[in-house]
Amino acid sequence: MVIIISCRPLVTTFEDIQDAVYYEDASPDPVEFSNTLKVMTWNIRFGAGRIPFFGDSCGDRVLMTETETIGYLQAIADYIDSMAIKPDILLLQEVDISSKRSAYVNQLQWLLNNTHFNYSVYASMWDAEIVPSDGLGKVDVGNAILSRWKITDAERIKLPLRTDQDALTQYFYLRRNILKAKITLPIPEDFYAVNIHATAFATDDTKQKHINKYKEVLDALNDQGAVFVTGGDLNSIPPGADSTDFCIEDICSGESFHTDINGG
């Protein structure tokens, strides 16, 4: 028998809107402003590169070593800092902060300290002391916004949970969000960056709810006269795409995302 005693809940839950977590480079670099901004969005898959992890690439890996984690983060940093890329604002999804699978490396702080970015904010989408599945253990992963300029008024905006799961699965599952933050650019208008990571495998109407909430947030910024950039991982396909169900097309052996093979 195993008895777990903890002062904090196994899974962190979130309010509808709450403050994001702020990060800063150990030695911020001076920044000049031009009339052009380069913005990039990237789902970095918790720094796992092409490792065949279980659950998302039909592999059997569950854990990375610290050496592997740092190696992949260095490759990400090198690409971000390359002269051809070098964005002013970066929207990241699937950033691990303190997860067993990535050797407990704080990937956001590491990227801040090893790229040209100075400031960042973070909103967790999965903060669990232990995930009782496949040896995952502790997980803290979420969305981040990185900027060369200071960030203020950062909010984590809750997205609806899936309703096609049993109560236990839902409790330990992802709690997705929209991350909204004000970037202190030297312009007269309020300038915001908005980052979303919408649901991937829901078989109910959760995806539509996420898109509706996303539009609601953007409409509110537009109505207040703010300037904003936005991006993220919508887990969606464009209108007219010849692919209509990537869950079925990319399914691994033994997995099921629908009630029948035809996606019904």
C-alpha positions as CSV (number, residue, x, y, z in Angstrom):
1,M,0.0,0.0,0.0
2,V,1.2,3.5,-0.9
3,I,0.0,6.5,1.0
4,I,0.7,10.0,-0.3
5,I,0.5,12.9,2.1
6,S,0.9,16.4,0.8
7,C,0.1,20.0,1.8
8,R,-1.0,20.9,-1.7
9,P,-3.5,19.2,-3.9
10,L,-2.4,16.6,-6.5
11,V,-3.6,18.9,-9.3
12,T,-3.6,22.7,-9.4
13,T,-6.9,24.2,-10.5
14,F,-7.3,27.7,-11.7
15,E,-9.7,30.7,-11.5
16,D,-11.4,32.1,-14.6
17,I,-8.8,34.8,-14.7
18,Q,-5.7,35.1,-12.6
19,D,-2.2,36.6,-12.7
20,A,0.4,34.9,-14.8
21,V,3.9,34.1,-13.5
22,Y,6.7,36.6,-14.4
23,Y,10.2,35.7,-15.3
24,E,13.3,37.8,-16.1
25,D,16.6,37.2,-17.7
26,A,19.5,37.2,-15.2
27,S,21.1,40.0,-17.1
28,P,18.6,41.9,-19.4
29,D,20.1,43.4,-22.5
30,P,19.5,47.0,-23.7
31,V,16.8,47.2,-26.4
32,E,16.2,49.6,-29.2
33,F,12.8,50.0,-30.8
34,S,12.1,50.1,-34.6
35,N,8.9,50.5,-36.5
36,T,8.9,46.8,-37.4
37,L,8.2,43.9,-35.0
38,K,9.0,40.3,-35.7
39,V,6.7,37.9,-33.9
40,M,7.0,34.1,-33.8
41,T,4.9,31.3,-32.4
42,W,6.3,27.8,-31.7
43,N,5.0,24.7,-29.9
44,I,8.4,23.4,-28.6
45,R,6.9,20.0,-27.4
46,F,8.5,20.4,-24.0
47,G,12.0,20.4,-25.6
48,A,11.8,16.8,-26.7
49,G,12.9,17.3,-30.3
50,R,12.2,14.2,-32.3
51,I,12.3,11.8,-29.4
52,P,9.5,9.2,-29.9
53,F,7.5,9.9,-26.8
54,F,4.5,7.9,-25.9
55,G,1.1,9.6,-26.5
56,D,2.1,12.0,-29.3
57,S,4.4,10.0,-31.6
58,C,3.6,6.3,-31.0
59,G,6.9,5.9,-29.1
60,D,7.7,4.4,-25.7
61,R,9.9,7.1,-24.2
62,V,8.5,8.8,-21.1
63,L,11.6,10.5,-19.6
64,M,14.5,12.6,-20.9
65,T,17.9,13.0,-19.2
66,E,19.1,16.5,-18.3
67,T,21.7,16.2,-21.0
68,E,19.1,15.5,-23.6
69,T,16.8,18.3,-22.4
70,I,19.6,20.9,-22.4
71,G,20.8,19.7,-25.8
72,Y,17.4,20.2,-27.4
73,L,16.9,23.5,-25.6
74,Q,20.3,24.7,-27.0
75,A,19.1,23.8,-30.5
76,I,15.9,25.8,-29.9
77,A,17.8,28.8,-28.6
78,D,20.3,28.7,-31.5
79,Y,17.4,28.8,-34.0
80,I,15.6,31.6,-32.2
81,D,18.8,33.6,-32.0
82,S,19.8,33.1,-35.6
83,M,19.9,36.3,-37.6
84,A,17.3,35.0,-40.0
85,I,14.8,34.5,-37.2
86,K,15.5,36.6,-34.0
87,P,11.9,37.6,-33.2
88,D,11.1,40.5,-30.9
89,I,8.2,38.6,-29.3
90,L,7.9,34.9,-29.0
91,L,4.8,32.9,-28.2
92,L,5.6,29.4,-26.9
93,Q,3.4,26.4,-26.2
94,E,4.3,23.2,-24.2
95,V,7.1,24.8,-22.1
96,D,8.1,22.6,-19.2
97,I,8.8,24.4,-15.9
98,S,9.3,21.6,-13.4
99,S,8.5,18.2,-15.0
100,K,10.0,14.8,-14.4
101,R,9.9,14.0,-18.1
102,S,12.4,16.8,-18.8
103,A,14.6,16.3,-15.8
104,Y,13.0,19.1,-13.9
105,V,14.7,21.8,-16.0
106,N,13.0,25.2,-15.9
107,Q,12.9,25.5,-19.7
108,L,11.5,29.0,-19.7
109,Q,14.2,30.4,-17.4
110,W,16.9,28.5,-19.4
111,L,15.7,30.0,-22.7
112,L,15.6,33.5,-21.2
113,N,19.2,33.2,-19.9
114,N,20.4,31.8,-23.3
115,T,18.6,33.9,-25.9
116,H,18.2,37.6,-26.6
117,F,14.9,37.8,-24.7
118,N,14.8,39.7,-21.4
119,Y,11.3,39.1,-20.0
120,S,8.6,36.4,-20.0
121,V,5.3,35.4,-18.5
122,Y,4.0,31.9,-18.0
123,A,0.6,30.2,-17.6
124,S,0.4,26.6,-16.7
125,M,-2.0,24.3,-18.5
126,W,-1.0,21.1,-16.6
127,D,0.3,21.4,-13.0
128,A,0.2,18.1,-11.3
129,E,2.3,16.7,-8.4
130,I,1.9,13.3,-10.0
131,V,0.3,12.0,-13.1
132,P,-0.7,8.4,-12.4
133,S,0.0,7.2,-16.0
134,D,2.9,5.7,-17.8
135,G,5.5,6.9,-15.2
136,L,5.0,10.6,-16.1
137,G,5.2,11.7,-12.5
138,K,5.3,15.4,-11.8
139,V,4.3,17.8,-14.6
140,D,4.2,21.6,-15.0
141,V,3.8,22.7,-18.6
142,G,2.1,25.6,-20.2
143,N,2.1,28.7,-22.4
144,A,4.7,31.5,-22.4
145,I,5.3,34.9,-23.9
146,L,8.9,36.1,-24.3
147,S,9.7,39.7,-25.0
148,R,12.7,42.0,-25.4
149,W,10.6,44.6,-23.5
150,K,9.1,44.5,-20.1
151,I,5.8,42.8,-19.7
152,T,2.9,43.9,-17.4
153,D,-0.7,43.1,-16.8
154,A,-0.3,39.4,-17.7
155,E,-3.3,37.2,-17.2
156,R,-4.1,33.5,-17.4
157,I,-7.6,33.2,-18.9
158,K,-9.2,29.8,-18.3
159,L,-10.5,27.7,-21.2
160,P,-13.4,25.2,-20.7
161,L,-12.5,21.7,-19.7
162,R,-13.4,18.7,-21.9
163,T,-16.8,17.1,-21.1
164,D,-16.1,13.8,-22.9
165,Q,-14.0,12.4,-20.1
166,D,-14.8,10.6,-16.9
167,A,-14.3,12.6,-13.7
168,L,-11.0,11.0,-12.7
169,T,-9.5,11.5,-16.2
170,Q,-10.7,15.1,-16.3
171,Y,-9.2,15.8,-12.9
172,F,-5.7,14.8,-14.0
173,Y,-6.0,16.1,-17.5
174,L,-4.8,19.4,-19.1
175,R,-6.4,22.7,-18.1
176,R,-5.8,24.8,-21.2
177,N,-5.6,28.6,-21.2
178,I,-5.1,31.8,-23.1
179,L,-2.2,33.9,-22.0
180,K,-2.6,37.7,-22.5
181,A,0.0,40.3,-21.6
182,K,0.8,43.9,-22.2
183,I,4.2,44.7,-23.8
184,T,5.7,48.1,-22.8
185,L,6.6,49.3,-26.3
186,P,7.4,53.1,-26.7
187,I,4.1,53.7,-28.7
188,P,1.0,55.7,-27.7
189,E,-1.3,52.7,-27.9
190,D,-1.6,49.8,-25.4
191,F,0.1,46.8,-27.0
192,Y,-0.7,43.3,-26.1
193,A,0.4,39.8,-27.0
194,V,-2.1,36.9,-26.8
195,N,-1.1,33.2,-26.8
196,I,-3.5,30.2,-27.0
197,H,-3.1,26.4,-27.0
198,A,-6.5,25.0,-27.8
199,T,-7.7,21.4,-27.3
200,A,-6.5,18.7,-29.6
201,F,-8.4,15.5,-29.0
202,A,-11.8,16.5,-27.6
203,T,-14.8,14.7,-29.3
204,D,-17.4,17.1,-27.8
205,D,-17.8,20.8,-28.6
206,T,-14.8,21.9,-26.5
207,K,-12.8,23.0,-29.5
208,Q,-15.6,25.4,-30.6
209,K,-15.8,26.8,-27.0
210,H,-12.0,27.5,-27.1
211,I,-12.2,29.3,-30.4
212,N,-15.2,31.3,-29.2
213,K,-13.4,32.3,-26.0
214,Y,-10.3,33.2,-28.0
215,K,-12.3,35.5,-30.3
216,E,-14.0,37.0,-27.2
217,V,-10.6,38.0,-25.8
218,L,-9.4,39.5,-29.1
219,D,-12.7,41.4,-29.6
220,A,-12.4,42.9,-26.2
221,L,-8.9,44.2,-27.0
222,N,-10.1,45.6,-30.3
223,D,-13.0,47.3,-28.6
224,Q,-10.8,49.1,-26.1
225,G,-8.6,50.4,-29.0
226,A,-5.5,48.3,-28.1
227,V,-3.0,47.1,-30.6
228,F,-2.2,43.4,-30.4
229,V,-0.5,40.4,-31.9
230,T,-1.7,36.9,-31.4
231,G,-0.9,33.3,-32.2
232,G,-0.5,29.9,-30.7
233,D,-1.4,26.3,-31.4
234,L,-5.0,26.0,-32.3
235,N,-4.8,22.3,-33.1
236,S,-7.0,23.1,-36.1
237,I,-7.1,22.8,-39.8
238,P,-7.9,25.6,-42.3
239,P,-11.2,25.7,-44.2
240,G,-11.1,23.6,-47.4
241,A,-8.3,21.3,-46.0
242,D,-8.3,17.8,-47.5
243,S,-7.5,16.5,-44.0
244,T,-10.6,16.4,-41.9
245,D,-9.7,14.4,-38.8
246,F,-6.0,14.4,-37.8
247,C,-6.9,12.4,-34.6
248,I,-7.8,9.4,-36.8
249,E,-5.1,9.9,-39.4
250,D,-2.3,10.1,-36.8
251,I,-3.7,7.6,-34.4
252,C,-1.3,5.1,-32.8
253,S,-2.0,1.4,-32.4
254,G,-4.3,0.7,-29.5
255,E,-5.5,4.3,-29.1
256,S,-9.0,5.6,-29.5
257,F,-10.2,9.2,-29.8
258,H,-13.7,8.5,-31.1
259,T,-16.5,6.2,-30.2
260,D,-16.1,4.4,-33.5
261,I,-13.5,4.0,-36.2
262,N,-15.4,6.4,-38.4
263,G,-15.1,9.2,-35.9
264,G,-18.8,9.1,-34.9
